[in-house]
Each structure stands twice: as structure tokens, then as C-alpha cells.
Amino acid sequence: MIKYAVQRLLQAIPVLFGISLISFGLIRVTPGDPAEIMLRSDGIQPSPEAVAAIRAQLGLDEPLFMRNRAFACQVMGHLRRWQSLYLSFADGCCFFRWNLF
């Protein structure tokens, strides 16, 4: 039984990696430049300098694999926060840990 559980957990690793790549790709193929969209939503006419600054701030000027790594780290960070909330319930604590985001 333990062998089967370990085998299934090991099989889940490539599936989760594939889901991560697909979700990252779907987020990134949205039309338009996110920096220009952000500036226009604030009512600012986007200049090349302002677009470059926003792209650097958001990390959009980095290579694709670096952005995917940052995306994965953010997802893992959110999972850790949800885990701490779950553990606070499991320990019998009567208060929330409001550090979800």
C-alpha cells in the first residue's frame, strides 16, 4: 500500500509541472502588453520610458524561464500560506492567521 502511494505521488510531479506550464502559458498569451494596459488604465499615455520601467518592475523584461520560475515560487508561497491556515484549524486554534495574500 505504501509503495502504491509513493508511486502515485511520484507520478503526480510531472502532471503538476505540466499544469504549471500550461497555466503560465495561458496567462502569458493574453493580447496586449501588460505594461501598456496598466498605464492606460491609470489614464497615462504610455511613453517608451514608462513602459520599460513598468516592464522592469513586473519582471517582464526577464527571460521566459526566469518568469516561469518566479510564477512557480509565487504559487508555492500561496500554497504555504493556505497550509498554515489549515494547520491552525488542525491544531485547534480558534483564530485565523490572516496572512493569505
N, CA, C and O atoms as CSV, one atom per row, in Angstrom:
chain,resi,resn,atom,element,x,y,z
A,1,MET,N,N,0.816,-1.189,0.000
A,1,MET,CA,C,0.000,0.000,0.000
A,1,MET,C,C,0.862,1.257,0.000
A,1,MET,O,O,0.564,2.218,-0.710
A,2,ILE,N,N,1.924,1.252,0.791
A,2,ILE,CA,C,2.815,2.419,0.846
A,2,ILE,C,C,3.533,2.580,-0.489
A,2,ILE,O,O,3.734,3.698,-0.965
A,3,LYS,N,N,3.917,1.453,-1.087
A,3,LYS,CA,C,4.584,1.505,-2.388
A,3,LYS,C,C,3.669,2.143,-3.432
A,3,LYS,O,O,4.119,2.947,-4.248
A,4,TYR,N,N,2.396,1.788,-3.404
A,4,TYR,CA,C,1.434,2.353,-4.345
A,4,TYR,C,C,1.261,3.859,-4.119
A,4,TYR,O,O,1.198,4.623,-5.082
A,5,ALA,N,N,1.184,4.289,-2.855
A,5,ALA,CA,C,1.025,5.706,-2.550
A,5,ALA,C,C,2.240,6.510,-3.005
A,5,ALA,O,O,2.098,7.598,-3.563
A,6,VAL,N,N,3.429,5.973,-2.765
A,6,VAL,CA,C,4.649,6.651,-3.201
A,6,VAL,C,C,4.698,6.734,-4.720
A,6,VAL,O,O,5.076,7.764,-5.279
A,7,GLN,N,N,4.319,5.657,-5.381
A,7,GLN,CA,C,4.309,5.640,-6.848
A,7,GLN,C,C,3.343,6.691,-7.394
A,7,GLN,O,O,3.672,7.396,-8.349
A,8,ARG,N,N,2.170,6.801,-6.805
A,8,ARG,CA,C,1.188,7.794,-7.271
A,8,ARG,C,C,1.678,9.215,-7.011
A,8,ARG,O,O,1.454,10.104,-7.832
A,9,LEU,N,N,2.339,9.438,-5.890
A,9,LEU,CA,C,2.882,10.775,-5.605
A,9,LEU,C,C,3.984,11.134,-6.597
A,9,LEU,O,O,4.070,12.280,-7.039
A,10,LEU,N,N,4.814,10.180,-6.944
A,10,LEU,CA,C,5.863,10.439,-7.923
A,10,LEU,C,C,5.281,10.696,-9.314
A,10,LEU,O,O,5.836,11.486,-10.079
A,11,GLN,N,N,4.177,10.042,-9.644
A,11,GLN,CA,C,3.519,10.284,-10.927
A,11,GLN,C,C,2.851,11.654,-10.964
A,11,GLN,O,O,2.655,12.217,-12.041
A,12,ALA,N,N,2.503,12.187,-9.814
A,12,ALA,CA,C,1.838,13.489,-9.763
A,12,ALA,C,C,2.800,14.632,-10.054
A,12,ALA,O,O,2.362,15.705,-10.469
A,13,ILE,N,N,4.096,14.433,-9.847
A,13,ILE,CA,C,5.068,15.510,-10.055
A,13,ILE,C,C,5.070,16.000,-11.497
A,13,ILE,O,O,4.951,17.209,-11.699
A,14,PRO,N,N,5.197,15.151,-12.514
A,14,PRO,CA,C,5.157,15.675,-13.884
A,14,PRO,C,C,3.800,16.269,-14.262
A,14,PRO,O,O,3.728,17.211,-15.051
A,15,VAL,N,N,2.736,15.719,-13.701
A,15,VAL,CA,C,1.408,16.271,-14.001
A,15,VAL,C,C,1.304,17.694,-13.457
A,15,VAL,O,O,0.834,18.590,-14.160
A,16,LEU,N,N,1.732,17.910,-12.226
A,16,LEU,CA,C,1.689,19.251,-11.645
A,16,LEU,C,C,2.605,20.214,-12.395
A,16,LEU,O,O,2.270,21.386,-12.571
A,17,PHE,N,N,3.755,19.722,-12.831
A,17,PHE,CA,C,4.664,20.558,-13.616
A,17,PHE,C,C,4.011,20.948,-14.945
A,17,PHE,O,O,4.108,22.100,-15.369
A,18,GLY,N,N,3.355,20.002,-15.595
A,18,GLY,CA,C,2.668,20.293,-16.849
A,18,GLY,C,C,1.527,21.272,-16.669
A,18,GLY,O,O,1.338,22.165,-17.496
A,19,ILE,N,N,0.763,21.118,-15.598
A,19,ILE,CA,C,-0.323,22.052,-15.319
A,19,ILE,C,C,0.236,23.440,-15.064
A,19,ILE,O,O,-0.343,24.437,-15.493
A,20,SER,N,N,1.359,23.505,-14.366
A,20,SER,CA,C,2.005,24.801,-14.111
A,20,SER,C,C,2.423,25.464,-15.425
A,20,SER,O,O,2.203,26.660,-15.615
A,21,LEU,N,N,3.022,24.693,-16.326
A,21,LEU,CA,C,3.437,25.264,-17.609
A,21,LEU,C,C,2.244,25.722,-18.442
A,21,LEU,O,O,2.293,26.779,-19.071
A,22,ILE,N,N,1.186,24.936,-18.447
A,22,ILE,CA,C,0.001,25.305,-19.223
A,22,ILE,C,C,-0.647,26.562,-18.650
A,22,ILE,O,O,-1.007,27.465,-19.406
A,23,SER,N,N,-0.802,26.636,-17.333
A,23,SER,CA,C,-1.427,27.826,-16.746
A,23,SER,C,C,-0.545,29.053,-16.930
A,23,SER,O,O,-1.057,30.144,-17.182
A,24,PHE,N,N,0.766,28.897,-16.810
A,24,PHE,CA,C,1.678,30.011,-17.050
A,24,PHE,C,C,1.566,30.479,-18.494
A,24,PHE,O,O,1.526,31.680,-18.763
A,25,GLY,N,N,1.515,29.536,-19.417
A,25,GLY,CA,C,1.396,29.893,-20.826
A,25,GLY,C,C,0.083,30.592,-21.140
A,25,GLY,O,O,0.063,31.561,-21.900
A,26,LEU,N,N,-1.009,30.114,-20.566
A,26,LEU,CA,C,-2.301,30.747,-20.816
A,26,LEU,C,C,-2.361,32.167,-20.260
A,26,LEU,O,O,-2.979,33.048,-20.858
A,27,ILE,N,N,-1.729,32.380,-19.134
A,27,ILE,CA,C,-1.708,33.726,-18.561
A,27,ILE,C,C,-0.889,34.659,-19.443
A,27,ILE,O,O,-1.238,35.827,-19.607
A,28,ARG,N,N,0.191,34.151,-20.006
A,28,ARG,CA,C,1.109,34.992,-20.772
A,28,ARG,C,C,0.676,35.249,-22.210
A,28,ARG,O,O,1.222,36.153,-22.842
A,29,VAL,N,N,-0.276,34.502,-22.757
A,29,VAL,CA,C,-0.668,34.706,-24.152
A,29,VAL,C,C,-1.835,35.674,-24.302
A,29,VAL,O,O,-2.376,35.821,-25.398
A,30,THR,N,N,-2.221,36.321,-23.244
A,30,THR,CA,C,-3.291,37.306,-23.353
A,30,THR,C,C,-2.838,38.433,-24.278
A,30,THR,O,O,-1.662,38.797,-24.284
A,31,PRO,N,N,-3.766,38.986,-25.058
A,31,PRO,CA,C,-3.364,40.018,-26.017
A,31,PRO,C,C,-2.982,41.325,-25.325
A,31,PRO,O,O,-3.529,41.680,-24.282
A,32,GLY,N,N,-2.034,42.023,-25.931
A,32,GLY,CA,C,-1.601,43.321,-25.424
A,32,GLY,C,C,-0.422,43.220,-24.486
A,32,GLY,O,O,-0.134,42.161,-23.929
A,33,ASP,N,N,0.245,44.325,-24.324
A,33,ASP,CA,C,1.374,44.422,-23.412
A,33,ASP,C,C,0.845,44.813,-22.040
A,33,ASP,O,O,0.194,45.851,-21.923
A,34,PRO,N,N,1.096,44.027,-20.997
A,34,PRO,CA,C,0.564,44.351,-19.676
A,34,PRO,C,C,1.011,45.722,-19.164
A,34,PRO,O,O,0.251,46.400,-18.472
A,35,ALA,N,N,2.228,46.132,-19.496
A,35,ALA,CA,C,2.714,47.440,-19.037
A,35,ALA,C,C,1.905,48.567,-19.676
A,35,ALA,O,O,1.523,49.521,-18.997
A,36,GLU,N,N,1.647,48.461,-20.957
A,36,GLU,CA,C,0.855,49.498,-21.628
A,36,GLU,C,C,-0.579,49.505,-21.116
A,36,GLU,O,O,-1.167,50.571,-20.930
A,37,ILE,N,N,-1.137,48.341,-20.889
A,37,ILE,CA,C,-2.514,48.257,-20.379
A,37,ILE,C,C,-2.606,48.891,-19.003
A,37,ILE,O,O,-3.565,49.608,-18.717
A,38,MET,N,N,-1.615,48.636,-18.138
A,38,MET,CA,C,-1.618,49.229,-16.806
A,38,MET,C,C,-1.544,50.748,-16.876
A,38,MET,O,O,-2.269,51.443,-16.163
A,39,LEU,N,N,-0.666,51.265,-17.738
A,39,LEU,CA,C,-0.523,52.714,-17.839
A,39,LEU,C,C,-1.786,53.357,-18.404
A,39,LEU,O,O,-2.213,54.412,-17.934
A,40,ARG,N,N,-2.373,52.732,-19.398
A,40,ARG,CA,C,-3.599,53.291,-19.984
A,40,ARG,C,C,-4.767,53.225,-19.013
A,40,ARG,O,O,-5.622,54.110,-19.023
A,41,SER,N,N,-4.823,52.204,-18.181
A,41,SER,CA,C,-5.917,52.116,-17.210
A,41,SER,C,C,-5.798,53.203,-16.141
A,41,SER,O,O,-6.798,53.603,-15.546
A,42,ASP,N,N,-4.565,53.683,-15.897
A,42,ASP,CA,C,-4.353,54.786,-14.960
A,42,ASP,C,C,-4.545,56.141,-15.621
A,42,ASP,O,O,-4.425,57.174,-14.962
A,43,GLY,N,N,-4.845,56.148,-16.921
A,43,GLY,CA,C,-5.061,57.399,-17.628
A,43,GLY,C,C,-3.781,58.066,-18.094
A,43,GLY,O,O,-3.777,59.267,-18.364
A,44,ILE,N,N,-2.712,57.323,-18.192
A,44,ILE,CA,C,-1.419,57.859,-18.609
A,44,ILE,C,C,-1.142,57.398,-20.034
A,44,ILE,O,O,-1.307,56.223,-20.362
A,45,GLN,N,N,-0.717,58.341,-20.877
A,45,GLN,CA,C,-0.306,57.969,-22.228
A,45,GLN,C,C,1.046,57.264,-22.126
A,45,GLN,O,O,2.015,57.875,-21.674
A,46,PRO,N,N,1.139,56.000,-22.533
A,46,PRO,CA,C,2.385,55.251,-22.317
A,46,PRO,C,C,3.524,55.741,-23.206
A,46,PRO,O,O,3.437,55.706,-24.433
A,47,SER,N,N,4.574,56.191,-22.568
A,47,SER,CA,C,5.801,56.534,-23.288
A,47,SER,C,C,6.729,55.315,-23.243
A,47,SER,O,O,6.564,54.448,-22.385
A,48,PRO,N,N,7.688,55.244,-24.145
A,48,PRO,CA,C,8.601,54.081,-24.126
A,48,PRO,C,C,9.365,53.937,-22.806
A,48,PRO,O,O,9.632,52.822,-22.359
A,49,GLU,N,N,9.712,55.065,-22.187
A,49,GLU,CA,C,10.438,55.002,-20.904
A,49,GLU,C,C,9.543,54.458,-19.793
A,49,GLU,O,O,9.980,53.644,-18.980
A,50,ALA,N,N,8.285,54.911,-19.763
A,50,ALA,CA,C,7.362,54.447,-18.727
A,50,ALA,C,C,7.043,52.966,-18.913
A,50,ALA,O,O,6.952,52.220,-17.938
A,51,VAL,N,N,6.873,52.541,-20.163
A,51,VAL,CA,C,6.597,51.126,-20.441
A,51,VAL,C,C,7.795,50.280,-20.023
A,51,VAL,O,O,7.622,49.214,-19.432
A,52,ALA,N,N,9.002,50.742,-20.322
A,52,ALA,CA,C,10.205,49.994,-19.939
A,52,ALA,C,C,10.333,49.906,-18.418
A,52,ALA,O,O,10.753,48.876,-17.890
A,53,ALA,N,N,9.974,50.979,-17.715
A,53,ALA,CA,C,10.054,50.965,-16.250
A,53,ALA,C,C,9.058,49.972,-15.654
A,53,ALA,O,O,9.394,49.220,-14.739
A,54,ILE,N,N,7.843,49.976,-16.171
A,54,ILE,CA,C,6.822,49.040,-15.663
A,54,ILE,C,C,7.218,47.605,-15.995
A,54,ILE,O,O,7.057,46.711,-15.164
A,55,ARG,N,N,7.733,47.377,-17.198
A,55,ARG,CA,C,8.162,46.030,-17.578
A,55,ARG,C,C,9.292,45.539,-16.660
A,55,ARG,O,O,9.321,44.366,-16.286
A,56,ALA,N,N,10.211,46.428,-16.301
A,56,ALA,CA,C,11.292,46.042,-15.382
A,56,ALA,C,C,10.740,45.779,-13.985
A,56,ALA,O,O,11.180,44.849,-13.309
A,57,GLN,N,N,9.780,46.591,-13.549
A,57,GLN,CA,C,9.196,46.425,-12.219
A,57,GLN,C,C,8.440,45.095,-12.106
A,57,GLN,O,O,8.501,44.429,-11.072
A,58,LEU,N,N,7.739,44.719,-13.158
A,58,LEU,CA,C,6.972,43.474,-13.153
A,58,LEU,C,C,7.799,42.252,-13.535
A,58,LEU,O,O,7.320,41.123,-13.423
A,59,GLY,N,N,9.030,42.461,-13.984
A,59,GLY,CA,C,9.884,41.355,-14.383
A,59,GLY,C,C,9.591,40.845,-15.776
A,59,GLY,O,O,9.990,39.733,-16.125
A,60,LEU,N,N,8.891,41.649,-16.593
A,60,LEU,CA,C,8.547,41.212,-17.944
A,60,LEU,C,C,9.719,41.304,-18.907
A,60,LEU,O,O,9.639,40.807,-20.030
A,61,ASP,N,N,10.799,41.930,-18.482
A,61,ASP,CA,C,11.977,42.030,-19.341
A,61,ASP,C,C,12.935,40.855,-19.125
A,61,ASP,O,O,13.972,40.770,-19.783
A,62,GLU,N,N,12.590,39.959,-18.212
A,62,GLU,CA,C,13.431,38.791,-17.942
A,62,GLU,C,C,13.109,37.672,-18.936
A,62,GLU,O,O,12.046,37.684,-19.558
A,63,PRO,N,N,14.014,36.714,-19.086
A,63,PRO,CA,C,13.738,35.568,-19.973
A,63,PRO,C,C,12.539,34.762,-19.485
A,63,PRO,O,O,12.155,34.832,-18.317
A,64,LEU,N,N,11.970,34.011,-20.389
A,64,LEU,CA,C,10.747,33.265,-20.107
A,64,LEU,C,C,10.934,32.259,-18.975
A,64,LEU,O,O,10.041,32.105,-18.141
A,65,PHE,N,N,12.070,31.575,-18.929
A,65,PHE,CA,C,12.258,30.573,-17.874
A,65,PHE,C,C,12.382,31.221,-16.503
A,65,PHE,O,O,11.994,30.619,-15.501
A,66,MET,N,N,12.920,32.448,-16.440
A,66,MET,CA,C,13.008,33.153,-15.155
A,66,MET,C,C,11.615,33.588,-14.688
A,66,MET,O,O,11.309,33.531,-13.497
A,67,ARG,N,N,10.780,34.019,-15.625
A,67,ARG,CA,C,9.416,34.408,-15.259
A,67,ARG,C,C,8.620,33.192,-14.814
A,67,ARG,O,O,7.801,33.293,-13.901
A,68,ASN,N,N,8.851,32.031,-15.451
A,68,ASN,CA,C,8.158,30.811,-15.032
A,68,ASN,C,C,8.615,30.385,-13.641
A,68,ASN,O,O,7.807,29.912,-12.842
A,69,ARG,N,N,9.888,30.547,-13.349
A,69,ARG,CA,C,10.397,30.218,-12.008
A,69,ARG,C,C,9.772,31.127,-10.960
A,69,ARG,O,O,9.389,30.666,-9.884
A,70,ALA,N,N,9.667,32.425,-11.271
A,70,ALA,CA,C,9.039,33.362,-10.339
A,70,ALA,C,C,7.566,33.014,-10.140
A,70,ALA,O,O,7.046,33.101,-9.028
A,71,PHE,N,N,6.896,32.621,-11.224
A,71,PHE,CA,C,5.493,32.215,-11.148
A,71,PHE,C,C,5.346,31.001,-10.229
A,71,PHE,O,O,4.454,30.968,-9.382
A,72,ALA,N,N,6.206,30.020,-10.393
A,72,ALA,CA,C,6.149,28.809,-9.563
A,72,ALA,C,C,6.416,29.142,-8.100
A,72,ALA,O,O,5.776,28.584,-7.209
A,73,CYS,N,N,7.354,30.045,-7.847
A,73,CYS,CA,C,7.644,30.446,-6.464
A,73,CYS,C,C,6.455,31.156,-5.831
A,73,CYS,O,O,6.171,30.961,-4.649
A,74,GLN,N,N,5.760,31.979,-6.611
A,74,GLN,CA,C,4.574,32.657,-6.089
A,74,GLN,C,C,3.476,31.659,-5.766
A,74,GLN,O,O,2.813,31.778,-4.736
A,75,VAL,N,N,3.277,30.680,-6.633
A,75,VAL,CA,C,2.258,29.659,-6.385
A,75,VAL,C,C,2.601,28.884,-5.127
A,75,VAL,O,O,1.726,28.644,-4.295
A,76,MET,N,N,3.856,28.489,-4.969
A,76,MET,CA,C,4.260,27.743,-3.785
A,76,MET,C,C,4.107,28.588,-2.524
A,76,MET,O,O,3.753,28.067,-1.466
A,77,GLY,N,N,4.372,29.888,-2.630
A,77,GLY,CA,C,4.187,30.771,-1.482
A,77,GLY,C,C,2.740,30.839,-1.042
A,77,GLY,O,O,2.452,30.835,0.156
A,78,HIS,N,N,1.815,30.903,-2.008
A,78,HIS,CA,C,0.401,30.926,-1.667
A,78,HIS,C,C,-0.034,29.597,-1.067
A,78,HIS,O,O,-0.851,29.574,-0.146
A,79,LEU,N,N,0.502,28.487,-1.576
A,79,LEU,CA,C,0.150,27.187,-1.012
A,79,LEU,C,C,0.632,27.067,0.430
A,79,LEU,O,O,-0.061,26.494,1.272
A,80,ARG,N,N,1.815,27.606,0.718
A,80,ARG,CA,C,2.324,27.563,2.093
A,80,ARG,C,C,1.434,28.375,3.022
A,80,ARG,O,O,1.198,27.975,4.162
A,81,ARG,N,N,0.939,29.512,2.545
A,81,ARG,CA,C,0.059,30.330,3.391
A,81,ARG,C,C,-1.253,29.607,3.679
A,81,ARG,O,O,-1.749,29.643,4.805
A,82,TRP,N,N,-1.825,28.940,2.650
A,82,TRP,CA,C,-3.048,28.178,2.878
A,82,TRP,C,C,-2.782,27.014,3.809
A,82,TRP,O,O,-3.650,26.657,4.607
A,83,GLN,N,N,-1.600,26.409,3.729
A,83,GLN,CA,C,-1.262,25.302,4.607
A,83,GLN,C,C,-1.188,25.788,6.051
A,83,GLN,O,O,-1.625,25.081,6.959
A,84,SER,N,N,-0.644,26.982,6.280
A,84,SER,CA,C,-0.565,27.477,7.649
A,84,SER,C,C,-1.955,27.756,8.203
A,84,SER,O,O,-2.190,27.570,9.397
A,85,LEU,N,N,-2.885,28.203,7.350
A,85,LEU,CA,C,-4.260,28.396,7.795
A,85,LEU,C,C,-4.887,27.055,8.156
A,85,LEU,O,O,-5.561,26.929,9.179
A,86,TYR,N,N,-4.660,26.056,7.310
A,86,TYR,CA,C,-5.208,24.724,7.587
A,86,TYR,C,C,-4.629,24.159,8.882
A,86,TYR,O,O,-5.359,23.589,9.693
A,87,LEU,N,N,-3.330,24.313,9.075
A,87,LEU,CA,C,-2.707,23.776,10.280
A,87,LEU,C,C,-3.204,24.479,11.530
A,87,LEU,O,O,-3.274,23.870,12.597
A,88,SER,N,N,-3.555,25.771,11.411
A,88,SER,CA,C,-4.078,26.457,12.586
A,88,SER,C,C,-5.434,25.875,12.981
A,88,SER,O,O,-5.754,25.818,14.169
A,89,PHE,N,N,-6.248,25.434,11.990
A,89,PHE,CA,C,-7.501,24.756,12.311
A,89,PHE,C,C,-7.225,23.371,12.879
A,89,PHE,O,O,-7.883,22.945,13.828
A,90,ALA,N,N,-6.258,22.669,12.304
A,90,ALA,CA,C,-5.962,21.309,12.746
A,90,ALA,C,C,-5.422,21.278,14.177
A,90,ALA,O,O,-5.640,20.311,14.906
A,91,ASP,N,N,-4.716,22.341,14.575
A,91,ASP,CA,C,-4.179,22.402,15.929
A,91,ASP,C,C,-5.231,22.800,16.957
A,91,ASP,O,O,-4.960,22.787,18.157
A,92,GLY,N,N,-6.417,23.150,16.502
A,92,GLY,CA,C,-7.478,23.541,17.425
A,92,GLY,C,C,-7.439,25.010,17.783
A,92,GLY,O,O,-8.097,25.427,18.736
A,93,CYS,N,N,-6.692,25.798,17.051
A,93,CYS,CA,C,-6.666,27.227,17.330
A,93,CYS,C,C,-8.017,27.834,16.966
A,93,CYS,O,O,-8.677,27.382,16.031
A,94,CYS,N,N,-8.410,28.830,17.691
A,94,CYS,CA,C,-9.718,29.425,17.443
A,94,CYS,C,C,-9.593,30.763,16.712
A,94,CYS,O,O,-10.550,31.538,16.699
A,95,PHE,N,N,-8.468,31.047,16.119
A,95,PHE,CA,C,-8.309,32.311,15.396
A,95,PHE,C,C,-7.719,32.045,14.026
A,95,PHE,O,O,-7.049,31.037,13.800
A,96,PHE,N,N,-7.979,32.963,13.124
A,96,PHE,CA,C,-7.436,32.870,11.778
A,96,PHE,C,C,-6.045,33.464,11.739
A,96,PHE,O,O,-5.715,34.355,12.521
A,97,ARG,N,N,-5.249,32.975,10.843
A,97,ARG,CA,C,-3.991,33.626,10.507
A,97,ARG,C,C,-4.250,34.340,9.177
A,97,ARG,O,O,-4.226,33.709,8.120
A,98,TRP,N,N,-4.485,35.596,9.223
A,98,TRP,CA,C,-4.889,36.355,8.035
A,98,TRP,C,C,-3.697,36.757,7.195
A,98,TRP,O,O,-3.582,37.919,6.804
A,99,ASN,N,N,-2.821,35.835,6.914
A,99,ASN,CA,C,-1.667,36.117,6.066
A,99,ASN,C,C,-1.794,35.369,4.752
A,99,ASN,O,O,-0.809,34.831,4.246
A,100,LEU,N,N,-2.981,35.331,4.202
A,100,LEU,CA,C,-3.205,34.537,2.994
A,100,LEU,C,C,-2.563,35.146,1.782
A,100,LEU,O,O,-2.066,34.413,0.927
A,101,PHE,N,N,-2.551,36.447,1.669
A,101,PHE,CA,C,-2.007,37.071,0.462
A,101,PHE,C,C,-1.063,38.172,0.834
A,101,PHE,O,O,-0.498,38.824,-0.044
